[in-house]
Amino acid sequence: MTSDDLKEHLKQVKYPGFSRDIVSFGLVRSAAMVDGTAKVSLALTTSDPKIPLQLKREVEKCLLAVPGVKETIIDVAVSPAKTPASAGTGGNLGGNAAAPKTIKHAIAIASGKGGVGKSTFSVNLACALAQVLDLQGRPGQVGLMDCDIYGPSVPLMMGLSGRPEVEGDGAEAMLVPMEHHGVKVMSMGFLVDENTPVVWRGPMIMKTIQQFVQNVKWGELDVLLVDLPPGTGDAQLSLVQTLPLDGAVLVTTPQLAATNVARKGGLMFQKVNVPLLGVAENMSYFLDPAGQRHDLFGTGGGAMIAEKLGTTLLGQVPLISEIREGGDTGVPIVVGRPQSAAADTFREIAQTLLQQLARPAVPRV
């Protein structure tokens, strides 16, 4: 049995918390078969002592199920995260995070599944943060990085179009984020034609996210929100490897189909030592013209998942047409109807997050 044959079998082993296997992540340094003994060498970077042990057990289990394998020798080389820049990604798989020092705080906005309104939530939260910080005398201190590579909708929702400017030449060139509603924005939607689908493999996605962090002139930011695509794949991995995250916010709708998957997303962030700042329940309820509340997608799902993950419910955003209209016209409801109840909810969530970020950091293991 060749090394490639063994690696093919090892593709069944997923990295804890991710949907991708250890081979495609590049964690298998070598694999060989000698007289019925499968010898495998792994190399990873993590500060979580449970991950190497779990991977070793999973690899051993996988190999012993291969015909002809009688014994296994599994070597796991672990490099701890050493630099302050990588402290925010204790569970990263390789390499150290390198982010601009001008970004004070970075928050991932994530969901387990699509269709829960995560990008709509991200856009309104970014505008709400900008409004709150503006009142505190810190205008222009919010950034929004759209990492939904395949379906970037942030430009439409923020009322932005065209191409970002480039400053500098060659290796020193930097993209200048576009700005609207007091928020600096970078998105793949600015870089590709709207009629051109993005058909990329994992490494290209990882490289793009790295460039969005390191080769964009974000300037001084109090908060950078990162709108992630659904799931636990390449984009999520790239982010925790590239940008030290201060926390993540999970967006879900109340029904079980969404909360069950959101829980998996929350567990992924816990696996890589990214704190959960809370759960936001989107499309929480519908208010009819008479003011009657209707729980179209059930009730209590956000609070339940927050409790299971050991975090808090940040707020409940109603299902109203004005939020959808704001996204379609590029004027989020926080900007277009700042006195509305929905806008108040977004600002309350923004203030809660800013209060959490202001607290002293808890040392991570």
C-alpha positions in Angstrom: 0.0 0.0 0.0 1.4 3.3 -1.1 1.6 6.6 0.8 -1.2 8.0 -1.5 -3.4 5.0 -0.6 -3.0 5.7 3.1 -3.7 9.4 2.6 -6.8 8.5 0.7 -8.1 6.6 3.7 -7.1 9.4 6.0 -9.4 11.8 4.2 -12.2 10.2 6.3 -10.7 12.0 9.4 -12.1 15.5 9.9 -10.4 18.2 11.9 -12.4 18.7 15.1 -15.1 21.3 14.5 -14.6 21.5 10.7 -16.2 19.7 7.8 -12.8 19.4 6.0 -10.4 16.5 6.4 -6.8 16.5 7.8 -5.3 15.6 4.4 -6.7 18.6 2.5 -5.7 20.8 5.4 -2.1 19.7 4.9 -1.7 18.2 8.3 -0.4 14.8 7.2 3.4 15.2 6.9 4.1 11.6 5.9 2.4 8.2 5.6 3.9 4.9 4.9 3.2 1.1 5.2 6.0 -1.2 6.5 5.3 -4.9 7.2 1.7 -4.3 8.2 2.5 -1.3 10.3 1.0 2.0 9.1 3.3 4.9 10.1 1.8 8.4 10.0 3.3 11.8 10.9 1.0 14.8 11.6 2.0 18.4 12.2 -0.4 21.0 13.5 -0.5 24.3 15.5 -2.9 24.5 18.4 -3.1 25.5 22.0 -5.8 23.1 22.8 -4.3 19.9 24.3 -7.4 17.9 23.5 -7.1 18.2 19.7 -3.8 16.3 19.2 -5.2 13.4 21.4 -8.5 13.3 19.6 -6.8 13.4 16.1 -4.5 10.6 17.1 -7.4 8.4 18.2 -9.3 9.1 15.1 -6.4 8.4 12.8 -5.6 5.2 14.6 -9.2 4.1 14.3 -9.3 4.9 10.6 -6.0 3.1 9.8 -6.9 -0.1 11.8 -10.0 -0.4 9.6 -7.9 -0.6 6.5 -7.3 -4.1 5.2 -3.7 -5.2 5.8 -3.0 -2.8 8.6 -2.1 -4.7 11.8 -0.5 -1.9 13.9 -0.1 1.8 13.8 2.6 4.3 14.7 1.3 7.8 14.8 3.5 10.8 15.5 1.9 14.1 16.2 4.1 17.2 16.2 2.4 20.1 17.9 3.5 23.7 17.7 1.8 26.0 20.2 0.6 29.4 19.2 3.4 31.6 20.5 2.9 35.2 19.4 0.3 37.6 20.8 -1.1 38.0 17.3 -2.0 34.3 17.2 -3.4 34.2 20.8 -6.8 34.8 19.5 -6.7 31.7 17.4 -5.5 29.1 19.9 -6.9 26.3 17.7 -5.5 27.3 14.4 -4.1 24.6 12.2 -0.9 26.1 11.0 0.9 29.5 10.7 0.5 32.6 12.9 -2.2 35.2 12.5 -1.0 38.5 11.1 -3.5 41.3 11.1 -3.1 45.1 10.9 -2.4 46.6 14.4 -4.8 49.4 13.6 -7.8 47.0 14.0 -8.6 46.9 17.7 -11.4 44.3 17.7 -12.6 41.7 15.1 -15.9 39.9 15.4 -17.1 37.1 13.1 -20.8 37.0 12.2 -21.6 33.4 11.5 -24.5 31.0 11.0 -24.7 27.2 10.7 -27.0 27.3 7.7 -28.0 29.8 4.9 -31.2 31.6 4.7 -31.2 33.1 8.2 -30.5 36.6 7.2 -26.9 36.7 8.4 -25.7 39.3 5.9 -28.7 41.5 6.5 -27.9 41.3 10.2 -24.2 42.1 9.6 -25.0 45.2 7.5 -27.4 46.6 10.1 -25.2 45.8 13.0 -22.2 47.5 11.3 -24.4 50.6 10.7 -25.6 50.5 14.3 -22.0 50.2 15.6 -21.1 53.2 13.4 -23.9 55.3 14.9 -23.1 54.4 18.5 -19.4 55.1 18.0 -20.2 58.4 16.2 -22.2 59.5 19.3 -19.1 58.6 21.3 -17.0 60.9 19.1 -15.3 58.0 17.2 -16.7 58.3 13.6 -15.4 56.1 10.8 -14.2 53.4 13.1 -16.2 50.4 11.8 -15.3 48.0 9.0 -17.3 45.2 7.4 -15.4 42.5 5.5 -17.7 40.4 3.3 -16.2 36.9 3.3 -19.1 35.2 1.5 -16.9 34.6 -1.6 -19.6 32.8 -3.6 -22.6 35.0 -2.9 -21.5 38.5 -1.8 -24.6 40.5 -1.1 -23.1 43.2 1.2 -22.4 45.7 -1.7 -26.1 45.7 -2.6 -27.3 46.0 1.0 -24.8 48.8 1.7 -25.7 50.8 -1.5 -22.2 50.4 -3.0 -20.9 49.6 -6.5 -17.9 50.0 -8.6 -14.3 49.1 -7.9 -12.1 50.0 -4.9 -9.1 52.2 -5.5 -5.6 50.9 -5.2 -2.8 52.7 -3.4 0.9 51.9 -4.1 2.5 49.6 -6.6 3.7 46.0 -6.8 4.0 44.2 -3.4 3.2 47.4 -1.6 -0.2 47.8 -3.3 -3.2 48.2 -1.0 -6.9 48.1 -1.7 -8.8 51.0 -0.2 -12.2 49.9 1.2 -15.3 51.6 -0.1 -17.3 53.5 2.5 -21.0 54.3 3.0 -23.2 54.9 6.1 -20.1 55.4 8.2 -18.8 51.9 7.5 -15.7 50.8 5.5 -16.5 47.8 3.3 -14.5 45.3 1.4 -16.2 42.5 -0.6 -15.6 40.1 -3.4 -18.6 41.7 -5.0 -16.4 44.8 -5.8 -13.8 42.7 -7.6 -15.8 40.5 -9.9 -18.4 41.2 -12.5 -21.9 40.7 -11.2 -22.7 38.2 -14.0 -19.5 36.1 -13.3 -19.9 33.2 -10.9 -16.9 32.6 -8.5 -15.8 29.0 -9.1 -12.9 28.5 -6.8 -11.3 25.7 -4.7 -10.4 26.0 -1.1 -6.8 27.4 -1.5 -8.0 30.4 -3.6 -10.7 31.2 -1.0 -8.1 31.1 1.8 -5.7 33.4 -0.2 -8.5 35.9 -0.8 -9.4 36.1 2.8 -5.8 36.6 3.8 -5.6 39.4 1.3 -8.7 41.0 2.6 -7.1 41.2 6.0 -3.5 42.0 5.2 -3.7 43.9 1.9 -6.7 46.2 2.5 -6.0 49.7 3.9 -8.5 49.5 6.8 -7.0 52.3 8.8 -7.9 52.8 12.4 -10.9 50.6 13.3 -12.5 50.1 16.7 -14.5 47.1 15.3 -14.1 45.0 12.1 -17.2 42.8 11.5 -16.5 39.7 9.3 -19.6 38.4 7.5 -18.8 34.7 7.0 -20.6 32.3 4.6 -22.7 29.5 6.3 -21.0 26.4 7.5 -17.6 25.3 8.9 -15.3 25.1 5.9 -12.5 26.9 4.1 -13.6 30.5 4.8 -14.0 29.9 8.5 -10.6 28.1 8.7 -8.9 30.8 6.8 -10.3 33.5 9.0 -9.2 32.0 12.3 -5.7 31.4 10.8 -5.4 34.9 9.5 -7.2 37.3 11.9 -7.2 37.1 15.7 -10.9 37.2 16.6 -12.2 38.7 19.7 -15.3 36.7 19.4 -18.1 35.5 17.2 -21.9 36.2 17.0 -24.2 33.4 15.8 -27.2 34.3 13.8 -30.1 32.0 13.8 -33.9 31.9 13.3 -36.1 30.4 16.0 -36.9 27.1 14.4 -35.2 23.8 15.2 -33.8 23.3 11.7 -31.7 26.5 12.1 -30.8 26.3 15.8 -29.5 22.7 15.5 -27.0 23.7 12.7 -26.2 27.0 14.5 -25.1 25.0 17.5 -22.5 23.2 15.4 -21.2 26.5 14.2 -20.9 27.6 17.8 -19.0 24.4 18.8 -16.6 25.1 15.9 -15.6 28.4 17.3 -15.2 26.9 20.8 -12.9 24.3 19.3 -10.6 27.0 18.0 -10.8 29.0 21.1 -12.8 31.9 19.7 -15.2 33.2 22.4 -18.9 33.3 21.6 -20.2 36.8 22.3 -23.8 35.8 21.9 -26.6 34.5 19.7 -28.9 36.8 17.7 -32.3 35.6 16.8 -33.3 36.9 13.4 -36.8 36.9 11.9 -37.9 36.3 15.5 -41.5 37.2 15.1 -43.9 39.1 12.8 -46.1 42.0 13.8 -49.2 42.5 11.7 -50.7 45.9 11.0 -52.9 45.6 14.2 -49.8 45.1 16.3 -50.4 41.4 16.9 -47.3 39.3 17.3 -47.0 36.0 15.3 -44.3 33.5 15.9 -44.0 32.3 12.3 -40.8 30.2 12.9 -41.6 29.1 16.4 -40.3 30.6 19.6 -37.5 30.3 22.0 -34.9 28.8 19.7 -32.3 31.5 20.1 -32.5 31.5 23.9 -32.3 27.7 23.9 -29.2 27.5 21.7 -27.5 30.4 23.6 -28.0 28.4 26.9 -26.6 25.2 25.4 -23.5 27.0 24.2 -23.0 28.9 27.5 -23.5 32.3 26.0 -26.3 35.0 25.9 -29.2 35.9 23.7 -28.2 39.3 22.3 -31.6 40.3 20.9 -34.5 39.3 18.8 -34.9 41.0 15.4 -38.5 41.0 14.0 -39.5 39.8 10.5 -40.7 43.0 8.8 -40.7 44.1 5.2 -38.8 47.3 6.0 -35.7 45.4 6.8 -35.9 43.6 3.5 -36.6 46.8 1.6 -33.6 48.5 3.2 -31.4 45.7 2.0 -32.7 45.9 -1.6 -32.3 49.7 -1.7 -28.9 49.9 -0.1 -30.3 51.9 2.9 -30.3 49.5 5.9 -33.2 50.1 8.3 -30.8 51.4 11.0 -30.0 54.3 8.6 -33.3 54.7 6.7 -35.6 54.3 9.7 -33.4 55.0 12.8 -36.4 55.5 15.1 -38.0 52.1 14.4 -38.1 49.3 16.9 -35.9 47.2 14.7 -33.2 49.9 14.5 -33.4 50.2 18.3 -32.8 46.4 18.6 -29.7 46.6 16.4 -28.3 49.5 18.4 -28.9 47.6 21.7 -27.0 44.6 20.3 -24.2 47.0 19.2 -24.0 48.6 22.6 -23.9 45.2 24.3 -21.0 44.0 22.0 -19.0 47.2 22.6 -19.4 46.7 26.4 -18.2 43.1 26.1 -15.2 44.2 24.0 -14.3 46.8 26.6 -14.0 44.2 29.4 -10.5 42.9 30.2 -9.6 39.9 28.0 -9.8 36.5 29.7 -6.6 34.4 29.2 -7.2 31.6 26.8 -5.9 28.1 27.2 
